[in-house]
Amino acid sequence: MLLHVIARGKIGRSPEADLLARYARRIAWPLKLTELPDTGGTVPAPQPQSRTVLLDERGKQLSSEDFAALLGKWRDEGVREARFLIGAADGHGEAARESADLLLAFGAMTWPHLMARAMLAEQLWRATSILAGHPYHRSG
């Protein structure tokens, strides 16, 4: 299953970009990173059999284990692409929220969008490691 992170705004050369790259290299599943301008630009069309996750402050909070279980379920159901959308400063519009398969939050605090990319990459790496039975992850 392709993990596709679609984010608004350019990450450029930054500590957050380095951290994102560090975790992206560790993910064993196919991973695609797409950057869009803060405004405009077109979100790539989803593949057939895809799921869309919007990172949203009003979203559901999942443990790493629950997030891994969800990705594993989608993979086992034949989902071909899991799309993770990170919006610009104003977040996502109501239509995007309503059409998403999941609204996901990294807690009640507000996180910078560049940091959210790195945090998402870390959680994707952790989830795929859990599914692979990697001994690094220590479940609570």
C-alpha positions as CSV (number, residue, x, y, z in Angstrom):
1,M,0.0,0.0,0.0
2,L,1.3,3.4,-1.0
3,L,1.6,6.0,1.8
4,H,1.1,9.4,0.2
5,V,1.8,12.5,2.2
6,I,0.3,15.6,0.5
7,A,1.2,18.9,2.3
8,R,0.7,22.5,1.6
9,G,3.7,24.8,1.8
10,K,7.3,24.3,1.0
11,I,9.5,22.7,3.6
12,G,12.8,23.8,2.0
13,R,16.0,23.3,3.8
14,S,15.2,23.2,7.5
15,P,15.7,21.0,10.6
16,E,12.1,19.8,10.0
17,A,13.0,18.7,6.4
18,D,16.0,16.8,7.8
19,L,13.8,15.1,10.3
20,L,11.2,14.3,7.7
21,A,13.8,12.8,5.5
22,R,15.3,10.8,8.3
23,Y,12.0,9.0,9.0
24,A,11.0,8.8,5.3
25,R,14.2,6.7,4.7
26,R,13.2,4.3,7.4
27,I,9.7,3.5,6.1
28,A,9.8,0.1,4.3
29,W,6.4,0.6,2.6
30,P,6.2,2.7,-0.6
31,L,6.1,6.4,0.3
32,K,5.4,9.4,-1.8
33,L,5.8,13.0,-0.6
34,T,3.9,15.7,-2.5
35,E,4.2,19.5,-1.8
36,L,1.7,22.0,-2.9
37,P,1.8,25.8,-2.7
38,D,0.1,27.4,0.3
39,T,-2.8,28.3,-2.0
40,G,-3.8,27.0,-5.4
41,G,-2.3,23.9,-6.9
42,T,-4.2,20.7,-7.4
43,V,-4.3,17.9,-5.0
44,P,-3.4,14.8,-7.0
45,A,-6.3,12.6,-7.9
46,P,-6.6,9.5,-5.6
47,Q,-5.9,6.0,-7.0
48,P,-8.8,3.6,-7.0
49,Q,-9.2,1.9,-3.7
50,S,-7.7,4.7,-1.7
51,R,-8.4,6.2,1.8
52,T,-8.0,9.9,2.7
53,V,-6.8,11.1,6.1
54,L,-6.9,14.8,6.9
55,L,-4.6,16.0,9.7
56,D,-7.0,18.2,11.6
57,E,-7.1,19.6,15.1
58,R,-10.7,18.4,15.5
59,G,-9.7,14.9,14.4
60,K,-9.6,11.6,16.3
61,Q,-6.5,10.9,18.5
62,L,-5.2,7.4,18.0
63,S,-2.5,5.5,19.8
64,S,0.5,4.3,17.7
65,E,-0.9,0.8,18.0
66,D,-4.4,1.8,16.9
67,F,-2.9,3.7,14.0
68,A,-0.9,0.7,13.0
69,A,-3.9,-1.5,13.2
70,L,-5.9,0.8,11.0
71,L,-3.1,0.8,8.3
72,G,-2.9,-2.9,8.6
73,K,-6.7,-3.3,8.2
74,W,-6.6,-1.0,5.1
75,R,-3.7,-3.0,3.6
76,D,-5.4,-6.3,4.2
77,E,-8.7,-5.0,2.6
78,G,-6.8,-4.2,-0.6
79,V,-6.5,-0.4,-0.2
80,R,-3.9,0.7,-2.7
81,E,-3.2,4.2,-1.4
82,A,-3.5,5.9,2.0
83,R,-3.4,9.7,1.5
84,F,-2.5,12.0,4.3
85,L,-3.3,15.6,3.7
86,I,-1.7,18.4,5.7
87,G,-3.4,21.8,5.0
88,A,-2.1,25.3,5.0
89,A,-2.4,27.6,8.0
90,D,-6.2,27.8,7.7
91,G,-6.5,24.0,7.7
92,H,-9.0,22.2,5.4
93,G,-12.4,23.3,4.1
94,E,-15.6,21.8,5.3
95,A,-16.1,19.8,2.0
96,A,-12.7,18.2,2.4
97,R,-13.4,17.3,6.0
98,E,-16.8,15.7,5.1
99,S,-15.3,13.6,2.2
100,A,-12.3,12.3,4.3
101,D,-12.2,8.8,5.6
102,L,-10.6,9.9,8.8
103,L,-9.8,13.2,10.5
104,L,-6.6,12.6,12.6
105,A,-5.2,14.9,15.3
106,F,-1.8,14.8,17.0
107,G,-3.4,15.9,20.3
108,A,-5.1,19.1,21.4
109,M,-2.1,21.3,21.0
110,T,-1.5,23.2,17.7
111,W,1.6,22.1,15.8
112,P,3.5,23.9,13.1
113,H,2.7,22.4,9.7
114,L,6.4,21.6,9.0
115,M,6.6,19.8,12.3
116,A,3.4,17.9,11.6
117,R,5.1,16.4,8.5
118,A,7.9,15.1,10.5
119,M,5.6,13.8,13.2
120,L,3.4,12.0,10.6
121,A,6.5,10.4,9.0
122,E,7.6,9.2,12.4
123,Q,4.2,7.7,13.1
124,L,4.1,6.1,9.7
125,W,7.5,4.6,10.3
126,R,6.4,3.4,13.8
127,A,3.1,1.9,12.5
128,T,4.8,0.0,9.7
129,S,7.4,-1.2,12.2
130,I,4.7,-2.4,14.6
131,L,3.0,-4.3,11.7
132,A,6.4,-5.8,10.8
133,G,6.9,-7.0,14.4
134,H,10.0,-4.9,14.7
135,P,11.5,-5.2,18.2
136,Y,12.2,-1.4,18.5
137,H,8.6,-0.4,19.2
138,R,7.7,-1.1,22.8
139,S,3.9,-1.2,23.2
140,G,2.6,0.1,26.5
